[in-house]
Amino acid sequence: MRESLAALRPPSLPEKIDRFFGIHATGSTLRTEILAGLTTFLSACYIIIVNPSILVNAGIPFSAGVTATVLISFISSCAMGLYARSPILVAPGMGINVLFAYTIVQGMKVPLATALGCTLLAGVAFTLLAVFDLRSVLVAAIPASLKYGISCGIGLFLSFLGLVNARLIVADPNTILKMAQFDPCVLTFLAGLLLTMALVARRMPGALMAGVIITTLLAIPIGRWYGNGAAYLDGAAHVEKLVSYSGLFAAPDFSFVGRVDIWGACRLAYLPIIFVLVFTNFIEAMSTFLALAEAGDLKDARGLPRNIRQSMHVDAISAIMSAPLCTSPAVAFLESGAGIAQGGRTGLVAVVCGLSFLPFLFLSPLLSLVPAIATAPAVVLIGLFMMECVGKIDWADMEEGIPAFLAVLLIPLAYSMTLGISLAFITYVVLKLVRGRARSVPPALWIVSGFAVMLIVQLKF
């Protein structure tokens, strides 16, 4: 009798959630999935501060950058959980935001609205690749050595930018670059970097965000008890406060939403930029999905990442939505591995993580307390994480090692992801050609290299 009555009882909310996401079918529990979602958020919430601090260099105000970052992370992560049923966070990607701000807007002098238009068109192209499943052709065409080399090069570029933002590395007319004098800013950054490294080494969830908070606290005395070190640069006393409180809550800043120049981006001259955005987004998405599937055994019967087609759809649509919100493209986040390591296996992880971003929509004044030297340790260590695949490159094979080496070397030293990636592709094809192995180069790679040549011609002649 009790069993029959229990069968007639409407399912409770936890039971409905369990059935929708298939939690028990994966061997997980509701509590585990929620904790995994919070763990992923703690591991990746540094992006709420770091992404706007990078977008500032493209002319986007910090408060508008926070609004865009929070909204796209919330919408995209919830879509990943509800549609793709995948435990993967989607947020503005580190690496592609540097490409957007420093290379496209600053380096190539592309107007912000036009650059956002290129981002939107790249999102449309990426969506078409996902819908028509053309990604398999490109994945097969790009050699593994180049994928690894590009990832390492971007990682070094990020770390270099972190050191520059912290004013540890400065320009020098004799040696091009040098280490700065030890002023309060530099010493505070070094202390924050060492503490963040210690937290990462101890595998503490949210270590990067904890490092940002600790370094911000260490920076409070600068400008109050002693100068911020600018006196070493201009010879005058300087006591600017790096950390200044201006309130706790504020309305979201939608002032830059919709500033997209699609027609301006349709010029033929911007086609190589769109290609590079598509290529970078594509490589980041596929490498992330493959890595997370291996880490959490989230694979289907064919050995491919589970629900990969739906996941790619969400990733592609997120890239399209990023431009109108005024941010660089959102991508699948490798930090999702933190939640997967905690036992998360279903889309509920992504939903919990997405919802955790939402309160920060109203906390931009609090986030503006954080100076550049506080986000720099996180940026430097993200570069470390991206260097993990350097050991997978076959350095003994010169035809594979040389192009990968150029990607690792030129992306940071040329201060351009675009040039470094393009020259690596061209070199790969040329080496195969002079070695008499042109037939081993897939047709898609010839097309990619052709676009790379067009891009370099546009930039340097």
N, C-alpha and C positions, 0 to 999 in steps of 0.2 A: 504493500500500500504506500509506504514512504517513498519507494523508488518511483512509483507511478506519479505521485504528487510532485516529486522533484523534477520529473520529466515535463510536467505541465507548467512548472514555475518558469516565468520569463528569465532569460539569462541576465546575470548582473553585468555591470559595465566592464569589470575586469575580464569576465568570460567572453564578452563581445570583442574586446580588444584582442584577447588570446586567439579567438577564432579568425578574426580578420587578418592578423599578421601570421597566424600559424606558429605561434611561439612554442607550444609544447611539441609540435611536430619536429622542431629542430633540436629538441632536448634542452631548451632554455626555459627561463621562468620570467614572469612579468617583472619581478624585482630586479633580476639580472639585466633585463633589457633597459629598464629605466636608469639603473646605475651606469650601464655602459654608455647610454646617451649623454649622461652628465660628465662622464670621464672624457668622452670625445670632445665635448664642449670645452672643458677645462684645458684640454690639450691644444685646442685650436682658437680659443677666444682672443688670443693675441692679435688675430687678424682685424678685430674691431678697432684697434689702435694703429697697428702697423700699416694696414692698407690705406687709411686716410692720410697718414703721414707721408706715404709715397705719392698718393694722388695730388697732394698739395703742390708737388713739383710740376704737375700738368696744369695747374691753375684752378683746381677744384678746392674750395674752402674746406677746412677740416670738418666742420659740422655737417656740410653737405656730403662729404665722404663717409662720415659715420652713418648717416641716414641711408645712403646707398648700400653700404656694406651690410648693415643689419637687415635691411629689407630683402636684398637678394639672397642672403644666407638663410633667412627664415623661409622665404617662399620656395627656394630651390631644394633645401633639405627636406622640407615637408613633402614636396612633390616626389623626391627620391624615395622617401619612406612609404608614401601612400600609393604611388603608381608603380614604381619599380620594386617595391618591397625589399629594398636593399639598405643595409646599415651604414650608409656612406654619407658623410657631410659634403655639401656643395657650398662653396664660398669663393670670393675673389681670389684667384690663384697668385701665390708668390712666384715671381719669375715673369709671368705674363703681365703683371701690373708694372714691373720694372720696365719691360719692353714698351708698354704703353706710355708711361710717363717720361722716362729718360731717353729712350731711343726715338720713338715716333713723334711725341710732342716737343720735347726739348731738342733732341739731336737733329731731327729732320724738319723741324719748324712747321709741323702740320698743325693747323688750328685745332683747338680742343673739340669744337663741334664736328669738324670733319673727321678727326681721329675717332670720335664716338660713332660717326657714321660708318667708318671702316670696320669698327668693332661689330656693329649691327649686321653689316653685309657679310662679315666673316662668320657670324653666328648663323645666318641664313644658309651659307655654303656648308657649314659644319652640320647643320640640320639635314640638308639634302644628302650629305654623305652617310649620316646615320639612318635616314629613312630608306635609302636605296642600298644600304649595306655595302657601300663602296670602301668602307674602312679596311676590309680584309685585303683588298688589292694594295692599298697603301702600306698596310702593316707588313705585307710580304715583300714590298719593294724596298723598304728602308732597312739597311743592314743594322744588326744589333749593335755593332761597334759604334755607329754614329748615334744611335739612341742613347747609349751609355755616355758617350763623349759630350753630347749636348747637355744631358742632365748634369754632368760634373761641371761643365763650363758655366752653366747658369748658377749652380751652387757657389762657385768661386766668385762670380759676379755679385751675387747677393751678399756674400761675406765682405767683399771689398767695399760695397756701398755702405754696409753697416759700420765698417771702420772709418770711412770718410764722414758719415753722418755723426759719428762720435768724436770727430776731429782728432783721432789718433793718427791717421794718415793725412798728410797735407802736401801741397805742391811745393816743389823746390826747383829753382832755375838751373841748378847744377846737376842734380841727380834725378830730376823729374818728380820723384816722390820721396818722402822721408817721414820718419816718425816724429810727431810733434813733441814739444816740451811737456813735461809733466805739470800741468796746471790742475786746478780743482775739477774741471770738467773731465779731463782725461783720467785722472785718478778715480773719480766716481764711476766712470764707465768701466774701467778695469776691475774695480771691486765688484760691480754688478755682473760683469762677464764671468768672473771667477765663481761667484755665488750661483749664477745660473748654470754654469757647467757642472758644479757640484750637485745641484738638484737633478739635472739631466742624467748624470752618472748614477745617481741613486734611483733612477727611473720613477721619479715622483710624478703622478698625474698632474697636469697643469704646470709643469716646471717652467715653461717659457713665460706664461702669464705671471707666475710667481716672481720670476726674475724681473719682469717689467715693473711690478709693484715695488719690489725691494729697491731697485735702482732709482725709482721715482722718490721713494722715501729718503734715500741717501743724497738725492739732489736738492732737497728742501733747503739746506743751509746755504747753498750757493746763491750769492747775491744778497744774503742776509748777514751771515757771519764772515764771509770772505768773498772775493770777486770770482767771476766765472771764467777767468783766464783770458778774456779778450784783450787785456792789457798787454799780453805778450805779442799781440798781432798789430795793434795800432799805437802802442806806446803811451796810452792814456788810461787813467783809472776807469774801471768799468765794473759796475755792480748790478747788472741786470739779473733779475730774479728768474730762474729757470722754471720754477714751480709757483704758480700763482692761482689761488682759488677764486673762481668767479661765479660760484653757485653749484647747485646739485642737479636740478631739473631744468629742462628747456624743451620747447616744442621741436619736433623734427624739422630739419632744414630741407625743404623741397625746392629751394630756389633754383637749383641746377637741373631738376628733373625735366626731361624732354628736350634738352639742348642738343639735338642730334641733327647734323646736316647730311642727310642721306644723298641728296643730289650732288653736293660737293664731293662726296666720297666716290661717286660713280665715274670720276675722271680716270682715264686709262693710266695716268701716272701713279695712281694709288693702288693699282692692281697688285703689284708686288707686296705692298704692305698688308693687303687683305689676305694674300696667300700666306705670308709669314704668320699672321694671327691664326689662320685656320690650321696651319701646320703645327704651331706651338701648342694650341689648344688640343689638337688631336693627339699629339704625342703624350702630353701630360695626362689626358683622360685615359688612353689605353694603358699606359705604364702604371697608372694608379690602380685601375681596375684589376689588372693582372697581378700586381703585387699584393693587393688586399685579398684577392681570391686565394692566392697561395698561402697567405698568412693565416687566414681563418678557415681554409678548406671550404670556401664558398663557391664550389664549382658544380656544374651540371654533369649529366651523363657523358657529354662529349669532352669534358675536361676544360670547358670554357668558363669564364666567370658567370655566376648564376644571374639570370635575368639581364645579361649584358646588353641586349638590344634595347630593352626599356630604359636601362640605366644610361645608355648613350643618348637616347631621346631626351631624357631629363637634362643631361649635361649640355646638350645642344640648345635646347629651348632656354636654358639658364643663360647661355652666352648671348642669346638674342635679347633677353630681358635686361641684361646688365647695362647695355648702352643707354636706353631711355632713362634708367635710374642714375646714370652718370657715374659709372665705375668700369674698370677693366673687366674682362670676361670672368664669370664664375666657373670654377672647375671642381671636379671631385678632389677631395682633400686626403692626402696621404695620412694625416693625423687621425683619420678614421680608424686606423689600425690600433689606436689606444683603446677605443671602445670594443673592438673585436677581440683584443687581447683580454679584456675583462669578461668575455663570454657573450657579447652581443652578436646576434645572428639574424635579426629580422629588421624590417623597416621601422619598427617602433624606435629603434636607436636613433635613426635620422630625424624622426618627428620630435622626439624629446630634445635632441640637440638643436633643431631649428627653433623650437619654442623658447629655448633658453636664451637665444639672441634677442628676442623681442623687447624685454625691459630696457635694453641699452639704447633703444630708439629715443628715449627721453633723458638719457644721461650724458649727452655730448659735453656739457660744461665740466662734468667730473672727469671725463676722458681727456679733455684738453689740458688737464693738469700734467699730463705725461710729456716730458721733453724728449727730444730726439735721442739723447744719450741713454734714455731708459728703454727705448724700443730697439736700439742698436744691438744689444746682446742677443735678443731673439733672432734678429735678421742674420747675424753672424753664424749662429748655431743652426739655422735652417740650411745655410750653405753646407755645413758639416753633414747634415742628414742626406743632402742630395749627392754628396760625394761617395756614398756607400757603394755605388755600382762601378767605381773606378777599377776594382780588381777583376771585373768581368770582361774587361777589354783584352783582346788577344794582342799584346804589345809585340810579340815575336813575329806576327804577320804584318809586314810593313804596309801592305795594301789596305789593311784594316786599321792598323795603329796610327799611321800618319794622319789620315783625316780626323780620327778621334782626337789625336793630340792637338791638331789645329783648332778644333772646337773648344777643347779645354783651355787652350792658351789664348785664343783670340777673342772669345766672348768677353772675358774681363778686361784684357789689355786694350782692345779696340774700343772698349766702353760701349759695345753694341752687340746685342744678341743677334740682330739681323745679319750683320756682316760676318760674325763668327760662324753662324749656322750656314750661311750661303757659301762661304769659302770652303767649309768642310765638305759640303755636298759636291761642289765643283771638283775639288781635289780627288774625291773618291772616284768620280767618273773618269777623270783624266788619267789617274793611275791605272785603272782597269784598261783604258784605251791603249796606253803606251806599253802595257804588258801583254797586249794582244788578247785580252779577255773581254772585249766590248760586249760580246754576246751574253756574258754572265750578268750584265747590268739590266735589270727589269725595265721595260718601257716606261713605266710610271716614274722611275728614278731619273730617266732622261728628261722627262717633262719637268720634274721638280728642279733639276739642275738648270734647265733653260730659264725658268722663272728666277732662279738665283742669279744667273748672269744678268738678266734684265734689271734686277734690283741693284746689283753692284754698279752697273753702267749708269743707272739713274742717280745713285748716291755720289759717285766719285768722278763723273765726267761732266 
